Amino acid sequence: MIFGIDDESHEVCGSQYKNSRPSLDSIKKKIADHTTNRHTFVEIHELSYINGKRVIMFEIPPAPVGIPIAFKIITTEETDNRYKVLV
């Protein structure tokens, strides 16, 4: 998942989301606290461009084979690189 890149043009537009490393790291814990088997991001990467615009990349690991991942009781599964809610 990437913040700071325009969806349509793919131009770097920058992101102000969670402007400090501790606040980004707190997201990893929050996700882990609410997911099956504490599944969370591998790492959160911050990139700064010459023009001062910031891009944030969330490195998301695949779910273990055969184990759907639930977040706050919402269960999803990945099919064809897309996620769908299992009801």
C-alpha positions in Angstrom: 0.0 0.0 0.0 1.4 3.4 -1.0 0.5 6.9 0.2 1.7 10.0 -1.6 1.3 8.8 -5.3 -1.7 10.0 -7.3 -3.9 7.1 -8.3 -4.6 8.2 -11.8 -1.5 10.0 -13.0 1.0 8.1 -10.8 2.7 11.4 -10.0 4.3 12.0 -6.6 1.9 14.3 -4.7 3.3 13.7 -1.2 1.6 12.6 2.0 1.3 14.2 5.4 -0.1 11.0 7.0 1.5 10.2 10.4 4.4 12.7 10.2 6.6 11.0 12.8 8.3 7.6 12.9 6.7 6.8 16.3 3.2 7.5 15.0 3.9 5.2 12.0 5.2 2.5 14.2 2.1 2.7 16.4 0.0 1.8 13.3 1.9 -1.5 13.1 1.0 -2.3 16.7 -2.7 -1.2 16.2 -3.1 -3.5 13.2 -1.4 -6.4 15.0 -3.7 -5.9 18.0 -6.8 -6.3 15.8 -5.8 -9.0 13.3 -5.8 -12.8 13.3 -2.4 -14.1 14.7 -1.3 -10.5 15.1 -0.7 -10.2 11.3 0.7 -6.7 10.5 3.0 -4.8 8.2 6.5 -6.2 7.7 7.8 -2.6 7.6 6.7 0.9 6.8 9.1 2.7 4.5 9.3 6.5 4.2 10.8 8.1 1.1 11.7 11.8 0.7 12.0 13.2 -2.8 14.2 16.1 -3.9 11.1 18.4 -4.1 10.4 17.6 -0.4 7.4 15.4 -1.1 7.0 12.3 1.1 5.9 8.9 0.1 5.0 6.1 2.6 5.1 2.5 1.5 3.5 -0.2 3.7 5.1 -3.6 3.1 2.3 -6.1 3.6 3.1 -9.8 3.9 0.8 -12.4 2.3 -1.6 -14.3 4.6 -0.6 -17.8 5.5 -2.0 -20.3 3.1 -5.5 -21.4 4.0 -5.8 -18.9 6.9 -8.1 -15.9 6.3 -7.1 -12.8 8.1 -9.7 -11.0 10.2 -9.5 -7.4 11.3 -11.9 -6.5 14.1 -14.1 -9.4 13.2 -14.2 -8.6 9.4 -12.7 -11.6 7.6 -11.2 -11.1 4.2 -9.5 -13.4 1.6 -7.2 -12.6 -1.3 -8.2 -13.8 -4.7 -6.5 -12.6 -7.9 -4.6 -9.9 -5.9 -7.9 -8.4 -4.7 -9.4 -8.7 -1.3 -13.1 -9.6 -0.6 -15.0 -9.6 2.6 -16.2 -13.0 3.7 -19.6 -12.9 5.3 
